[in-house]
């Protein structure tokens, strides 16, 4: 018997599909409201941003959705050459709003509005229409737009503040929780890894840095329950995906002496919850068979953990989903053959589960404390000339690397010269004479406060001085 597997969704009733998409939009409404409140209203009420800047999250979401609709209308009219009745019928049932809407919700708050437009165009045209429109795309369109924006303009967004809203820029010295844990090589106490961003309840309710739609796990869980009850999403994908990440990070954390907060931190940080509920469950780019959905979700969890712990990219969710999108056709063929044979179901699922545990133990050993090295600071060169020692070193800061020359004499730093930097708001470092402050107070360097608005950059410079002084003491 030959099984034929084609792309979904297999929804014969267009009105039924419309009802599903309406319910999906309803599930997003509380998340959109919270994004505006957390990133706009709160910073405005506390005096950190203007009224216009308070509306920025709403503008991003509206512009993303409207651009996607206009782009699809132009494509249908100019490329597909549909007219009148066919044109409006096509647009009505293509759900053009969603690629741009989802894109805006997974972008950092400081993404320029013109870049939201470009990203939405890429999501609609490259991610959706070139594949044939709704129901034919291989990759999730919003992720194609996200890939375009982040790969081409990631440094520009970081220079404008990245994921930090106006208030967070003044109060937090790290870019995001996942960036921070990556910088300290994943192993540490709660105070070192997550405490700066708030308590676990802050993580759960969403008062931490992150993209517009991803921070509130509480609202995303409510949305998941609603979407499962109304049969909009395939429950196996988000539940198995989330559970896989929890199990793997629990093993990794336990192996390295960290408690239950570690897997919870991984669950509540970044785009895992939003990606699992809204992106991974896309009916077009996810498997249609039950076995296929199980394999797909296990693969998503494994890849997310691998990307987070074994690559320079601390997020991992979007990359994992794009990677698994590519394998959906193969996964569904396996699922179709396994539909009438429990043995053909158990074999691939068992292989995935064994892989899950093997990778978890490997990562746990790979990041164990005895191997941990703080990689933020790199000493490039040390040269001694008469009574002076000159260090050339780099430190990973907010946008990228800061390269500096530090000159020591009589066991103390006497001069710091910045060779290269691309930091946003560097002028604030200059205006506060922060580098000279570090030189003057190097004996009590830990007590030096960072600068509001450029906390990440200031913290990096402080760390650079600390590491150079430590290296100097070791070489004496």
N, C-alpha and C positions, 0 to 999 in steps of 0.2 A: 504494500500500500504506500502511495506517495502523498506526503502532506505538502500542501501549497501554503506558504506564508507570505502575506503581503503587508504593506504598511497600514496602520490604523489611522484614526479610530474607525471602528465599524459601527457607526451610528447612522441608521437609515433615515431617521426622522430629523429634519433640520430644526424643527421647533424644539425637539428634545435637546439637541445640541445647544440651542440658544438658551434654554433654561439652565443647562449646566454652566454655561459661561456667565450667565447673570448671577448664579449662586457663587461662582468663583469671585466675581467682582464684589459681591456683598461681603464675602469673607475678608477681602482686602481692605474694606472701608475703615474698620477700627485701627488697622496697622498704619494706614495713611494718616489718619487723624493723630495718632501717637507720634508719627514721624514729624509732623508739623509742630506738635506741642513740645516734644523733646528738643528738637534742633532749631526751633524758631521762637516759640512763645516764651519758654523758660529763659533762654539767654537774653531775650529782649526785656523781660520783666526785671531781670537782674542787672540790666544796664550794660551788657556786653556788646550788643549789636543794635543797629537801627531798625526801624519798623519795616523798611524795605527788605533788609536782610532776614527779618523774621518770617517774611513770606517766601523766602527763597526755596524751602523744601516743597511748598505747594506749587511754585512756578516750575520747578524741575519735573515734578510728577505730571503736571498739566502739559508742559511742553513735550515731554517724552511721548505721552499718549497721542496728543494732537498731531505731532510730526509723523508718527507711525500711520495714522489714518490718512493724512494728506499724501504721504509717500505712496501708500498702496493705491489710493484713488488715481494718482498720476500714472502709476505703473499699469493699472488695469485699463486706463483710458488710452495712454500713448503706446504702450507695448502690446498689450493684449487686444487693444482696439474694440473693447466692448462698449456698447452704446445703450442709452436709455434703460429699458426694462432689465436687460441682461446686466448692465453696469450696476444698477442699484441692488439687484438680487445678489450679485457676486459680493459686493461690499458688505451687505447685510449679514451674509453667512460666512465671511472670512475672518471676522473678529479681529479687525486690524488694530484695535486699540491696545491689545495685550502685549505685543513685543516691546513697544515703547514704554508702557506702564511698568512692566516688570524690570526693564532695563533701569529706569529711573530709581526704582526701589532697591536695586543692588549696587548703585553707584555711591561714591563718597559724597558728603554734603558739599564739599568745595569744588566739585566738578563744574567748570564754566558752562553756562547755559548753551552757548554755541556748540560746545562739545557734546552736550546731551542731544542736540539736534543731529549732529553727525553720527553719533552712536545709534540713535533711533533709525536713521536712514540705513545704516549698515545692517541693523537687526532686521528691518523690513525687507530690504532689497536683497542683500547677500544671504541672510539667514532664512528667509521665507520665500520670497517671490521667485527667485532664480531656480528654486527647487520645484516650483509648480504651485506655490500657494499653500493655504491651510490644508493639512492632511498629507502633504507630500514631503515636507522638509525633514532632513535626516537629523540635524542638530537643532537644539532649542534656539530660536531666533534671538531671544534676549541675551543669551550667553555669547552669541556671535557678536552682537553689539558691544557687550562688555569686554570681550577679548580685543576688539578693535580699539576701544577707548583706552583700556589699561596697558596694552602693549605699545601703543603709539604715543600716548600722552600721560602715562603714569607719573613721570617725573614732574610734569607741569601741575598735575593735581596735587601731588605731594608738596610742591613748592607753595601752593595756595593754602595749605593746611590739612590736606588729605581728609581723613575721616573725622577730624575733631571740629566740633562746632565752636562758635565764638567763646562760649564759657569754658569748654574743655581745653581750648588753647591756653587759657590762663591758669588752669588748675591741674593739668595732667602733663607729666614729663615724658610720656611714652606715646607712640603713635596709636597702637591698639594693643589689647591684651595678648593676642597671638603673636604680634611682632615682638613684644616684650619677652615672652617665654622662649621664642626662637633665639633672641639675642643672648639669653643666659643659658643656652644649650639645654633647655627643657627641664632641668632638674633643679629643685629648690623648694623653699618653704612657701606657704601662702603669702606671707608678707613680701617675699621677693618676686613672686609670679603675678599675683592678682590683686593684692590688697589696695594698691594705689588707685585702682579704678572703682573700688567700692566693695560692699559685702556681696555674698552670693545672692541675696535678695535683690540688690541693684542689678546684678547680671540677669536674674530671672525676669524682672519687670522691665528691663531695657534701658536703664540709666547708665550706660557705658558707651564708649566710642564704637562706631560701626556704620555701615551703610544705612540709608534711610529706613529700609524695611526690615532689617535683619536683627535688630537688637532685642526686641521684646519677645522673649520665649513664651511668656504668659499669653499674649494675644495670639501668637502663632499656634499654640496648643488649642486655644479656643476655636480658632479657624479650622484646625485639623479635625477636631471633634465634629464641628458643623459639616465639614465637607465629607467626612466618613458617613455620618448619619444620612445626609442627602445623596449619598452614593455618587459624589462628584469625583473623588480621588480613589485610586487603588490602594487600600490601606496597607497591603503587604510592603509596598515600597518604602513609605516613610517610617513605618514601625520597625521593619527589619534593618533599614539603613541606620536609624538612630541607635538601635540596640547593638548593632555591630560595632559602631564607634565607641559606645559605652563599654562594651566587653573588652575591646582591644586596649583602650586607654586605662581601664581598670587594671588590666594585667601589667601594662607598662608602668603605671604609677606604683602598684604594689611591689613590683620587682625592684623599684628604686626607693622604697620606703616612704612613699607619699600616700596620703589617706584618701578617703572618698571624695574630697573636694576636687581632686585632680581630674577624674573623668567628668565630674559635673562642670568643672571649668571648661573642658574641651567641648562639652555639649552646648553650654550657654554662650560661648565666645564665637565670634565670626558668623559666617552665613550658613552653618550646618542646619539649623532648624528651618530657616526660610527656604533653603535649597531643597531640603528633604520633603517639605510639604507642598511648595508651589512650583518648583522647577523640575525636580526629578520625576514628579507625577504627571508631567505634560502628556496628554493622551496620544499625541502624535509621535513623540520621540522616546516613549517607554514601551516595554513589552506588553503584549496582550494576554499571554498565557500565565497561569498561576506559577508554574515552575520557573518560567522566564522571569517573572517579577521577583521571585525569591533570589535567583542567581544575580539578577541585575542589582538588587538592593545590597546583597552581600558584597558584590564587586564595588559598588559605590562606597560602602563603609571601609573596605580594605584600602582602596585607592586614596580616599580622603586621609586616612591615618598615614599612609606611606608618603603622600605629598607633604603633609604637615611636619613629619619628623625626619624625613630623609632627603628633602630638597630645600633649596633656598626660599621657597614660597610657603609662608606660614598658614595660608588659608586652606587651599586644597579642594574645597567643595566644588567650585565652578569647573575646575580642571577635571575633577573626577567625573562630573556629570557629562561633560563634553566627550571624554574618553569612552564612557560607557554608551553614550548615544551611538557611537560608531559601531558598537558590537550588538546593537539591539536585534538586527535581522538574524544574526547567527544565534543569539540567545533564544529568540522565539522559535527558531527551527528545532533547537534542542527541547524547548518546552512543548512544542507540538508533538514531537516523537515520544516525549515522556508522559503525555496526557493519559495514555491507556496502559502505561507500564510503570508500576511503582519502583522497579529496579532502575529504570532509566531516569527516574526523578532523584532517587537516593544517591546515585553515583556522582553526578555533577555537584549536587548540594553538599555531599560529604567532602568532596575535594575542596570546595570553597571554605568549608568550616575548618578543615585541617590547615589550609593555607592561612586562614585568619589567626589561628593559634601560633603557628610557626613564625609568622611575621611579627606578631605581638611580642613573643619572647626574644626574637632577634633585635627588635627596636629597643626593648627594655634593657637588653645587654649593651647595645650600641651606645645608648645615652647614659649608661650607669655613671655614678659620681666619679669613679676613678678615672674616667675618660673625659670628663667635662672640662672644657677650656672656654673662657670668655673670649669670643672671637670678634667682639666689637672693636677692640684696639689691636692694631698690628704695627709693631716696631719695624720700620723698613731699614734703618741704618743707624749705627752708633759710631761716632768718630771722636777721638780724643786729640786735641791740639793744645799742647802745653798744659795749663791748669784748667782748661775748659773742656767739657764733654758736650757734644752736639747730637741730639736725637732727631731723627726724621721719622715721624709716625703718622698713622691714619686712624680715624675713629669713625664708626658708622653713626651718622646723626639722623636728622629728620628726612632730608631729601636724598642724601647719599653720603659719600665719604668726605670728611674734612682732613686735609693733609697739612701738617704743621711741623715747624722746626722749633725744638725746645733746647735752650742752651743752659747748661748747669755749671756752676762754679762754687766751690767751697760747700758742697753738699746741698745746694739749693738752686732752684730754677731762677735765672736772672732775666731771661728774655723768652718770649714766645712769638714766633712769626708765622702767620697763616700763609701757606703756600697756595692752597687751592680749597675752595668751598663753593657750594651752590645752594646754600640754605635760604629758605624764605625768611624774611624779616631779619636778615643779618645786621641791618643797621641798628636794631635794638640792642644787639650785643655790643656794638661800637658805642652807642649813646650811653649805655650803662657802664662803660669802661670795664666790662666783665673780665676780660683777659688779664688786665692789670690787677684786678681784685683777686683772681686766682693766684697770681704770683705773690702778692703781698700776704695772702692768708694761707699759703701752702702748708704751713705747719698745723693748721686746724682746718684743712680743706673740706672735711666731711661736714663741717658746720656752715659752709658757704651756701646760701640760698640760690636757687635758680631764679630766672627772670620770667615774670608773668608774660604770656604771649609767645615766648620762645623757649619754653621749658625743655623741650626735647633737645634742641641745639645746645642750650646752656648745660644740661645734664651730660651731654656727650663731651663737651670741652672739659668739664670737671673730671669725668672719668679718665680722659686722656692724661691729665696731669697726675692723677692718682696712680695710673698704671706705669707711667714713666718714672715716677719717684720710687715705686716698688721695684721696678727693673734695675734702677740705679743702685738701690740698697743691696740687691742680690749680686750685682757685679762687683761690689766693693771688696 
